[in-house]
């Protein structure tokens, strides 16, 4: 399943948004403000997030 979050590695925005129900613009505003984890530029046209950071964010939002 593509939307399943791996325990480690990198995840792209569609995978993140499948688990954190916000719009793309709300996500990017949260990244800029520090509410959400910082992105990592993998290549010129590829941005991702550490899976560990997304798991931590989900845990924080859940409780």
Backbone as CSV, one residue per row, in Angstrom:
resi,resn,N_x,N_y,N_z,CA_x,CA_y,CA_z,C_x,C_y,C_z
1,UNK,0.851,-1.189,0.000,0.000,0.000,0.000,0.888,1.240,0.000
2,UNK,0.685,2.121,-0.934,1.552,3.284,-1.088,1.414,4.269,0.069
3,UNK,0.245,4.405,0.643,0.032,5.398,1.694,0.455,4.920,3.080
4,UNK,0.936,3.692,3.176,1.422,3.205,4.455,2.758,3.888,4.753
5,UNK,2.882,4.407,5.961,4.119,5.096,6.336,5.182,4.092,6.761
6,UNK,6.369,4.170,6.169,7.455,3.322,6.649,7.932,3.817,8.008
7,UNK,8.593,2.971,8.758,9.099,3.381,10.077,10.291,4.318,9.941
8,UNK,11.106,4.106,8.913,12.257,4.961,8.662,12.303,5.315,7.184
9,UNK,13.165,6.230,6.846,13.299,6.642,5.456,12.606,7.967,5.207
10,UNK,12.230,8.173,3.969,11.607,9.427,3.571,10.232,9.185,2.987
11,UNK,9.347,10.152,3.192,7.999,10.090,2.619,7.719,11.385,1.875
12,UNK,6.954,11.262,0.815,6.589,12.424,0.006,5.261,12.993,0.509
13,UNK,4.922,14.155,0.030,3.743,14.874,0.523,2.436,14.091,0.400
14,UNK,2.147,13.412,-0.713,0.876,12.670,-0.757,0.743,11.633,0.353
15,UNK,1.853,10.970,0.719,1.815,10.008,1.820,1.550,10.714,3.141
16,UNK,2.166,11.861,3.335,1.972,12.627,4.572,0.511,13.048,4.695
17,UNK,-0.022,13.618,3.629,-1.389,14.141,3.682,-2.441,13.040,3.778
18,UNK,-2.079,11.809,3.443,-3.007,10.690,3.613,-3.209,10.383,5.096
19,UNK,-2.268,10.818,5.934,-2.341,10.537,7.365,-2.607,11.775,8.213
20,UNK,-2.356,12.937,7.646,-2.600,14.191,8.363,-3.576,15.002,7.497
21,UNK,-4.839,15.055,7.884,-5.888,15.613,7.028,-5.911,17.143,6.983
22,UNK,-4.953,17.704,6.267,-4.946,19.142,6.014,-4.704,19.349,4.523
23,UNK,-4.995,20.542,4.043,-4.750,20.831,2.632,-3.256,21.022,2.395
24,UNK,-2.871,20.975,1.133,-1.458,21.179,0.780,-0.984,22.551,1.252
25,UNK,-1.798,23.572,1.036,-1.378,24.923,1.435,-1.293,25.047,2.953
26,UNK,-2.217,24.412,3.683,-2.149,24.439,5.145,-0.894,23.703,5.629
27,UNK,-0.551,22.602,4.962,0.661,21.868,5.325,1.887,22.751,5.140
28,UNK,2.001,23.372,3.964,3.186,24.202,3.694,3.249,25.402,4.625
29,UNK,2.103,25.992,4.972,2.100,27.086,5.946,2.579,26.590,7.313
30,UNK,2.169,25.371,7.689,2.612,24.790,8.946,4.102,24.491,8.952
31,UNK,4.639,24.066,7.815,6.079,23.822,7.710,6.827,25.137,7.886
32,UNK,6.341,26.181,7.207,7.003,27.494,7.296,6.949,28.067,8.704
33,UNK,5.845,27.824,9.419,5.698,28.378,10.764,6.359,27.519,11.843
34,UNK,6.765,26.290,11.493,7.377,25.399,12.465,6.397,24.453,13.141
35,UNK,5.126,24.538,12.780,4.118,23.644,13.360,4.333,22.207,12.891
36,UNK,4.778,22.032,11.648,5.033,20.724,11.061,6.524,20.579,10.781
37,UNK,7.016,19.346,10.653,8.455,19.131,10.437,8.972,19.785,9.160
38,UNK,10.243,20.149,9.191,10.885,20.748,8.021,11.059,19.696,6.929
39,UNK,10.981,20.148,5.699,11.170,19.257,4.560,12.649,19.103,4.260
40,UNK,12.942,18.074,3.490,14.309,17.809,3.040,14.282,17.772,1.520
41,UNK,15.149,18.553,0.912,15.214,18.608,-0.539,16.107,17.460,-1.016
42,UNK,15.511,16.451,-1.639,16.265,15.283,-2.097,16.924,15.563,-3.443
43,UNK,16.220,16.270,-4.300,16.773,16.705,-5.579,16.103,18.020,-5.940
44,UNK,16.424,18.535,-7.090,15.878,19.837,-7.488,14.353,19.864,-7.465
45,UNK,13.728,18.767,-7.863,12.267,18.724,-7.943,11.626,17.752,-6.962
46,UNK,12.371,17.283,-5.979,11.844,16.293,-5.051,12.043,16.737,-3.608
47,UNK,10.929,16.824,-2.896,10.944,17.195,-1.483,10.322,16.056,-0.687
48,UNK,10.881,15.781,0.476,10.368,14.694,1.316,10.528,15.071,2.779
49,UNK,9.999,14.204,3.628,10.110,14.373,5.074,10.616,13.074,5.659
50,UNK,11.304,13.152,6.795,11.735,11.943,7.490,10.494,11.245,8.036
51,UNK,10.400,9.960,7.785,9.253,9.186,8.270,9.159,9.257,9.789
52,UNK,10.310,9.271,10.454,10.312,9.346,11.910,9.672,10.642,12.399
53,UNK,9.933,11.752,11.695,9.343,13.045,12.065,7.827,13.029,11.886
54,UNK,7.356,12.372,10.842,5.908,12.312,10.597,5.235,11.421,11.644
55,UNK,5.870,10.305,12.005,5.320,9.447,13.064,5.249,10.224,14.379
56,UNK,6.280,11.000,14.682,6.282,11.800,15.913,5.180,12.845,15.880
57,UNK,4.964,13.465,14.731,3.900,14.464,14.599,2.530,13.820,14.792
58,UNK,2.317,12.659,14.206,1.032,11.958,14.359,0.800,11.637,15.838
59,UNK,1.827,11.157,16.526,1.699,10.843,17.954,1.379,12.088,18.757
60,UNK,2.036,13.202,18.424,1.797,14.465,19.115,0.372,14.959,18.891
61,UNK,-0.105,14.860,17.659,-1.468,15.319,17.348,-2.523,14.410,17.976
62,UNK,-2.187,13.142,18.147,-3.143,12.178,18.709,-3.292,12.306,20.221
63,UNK,-2.291,12.858,20.852,-2.446,12.857,22.299,-1.640,13.897,22.944
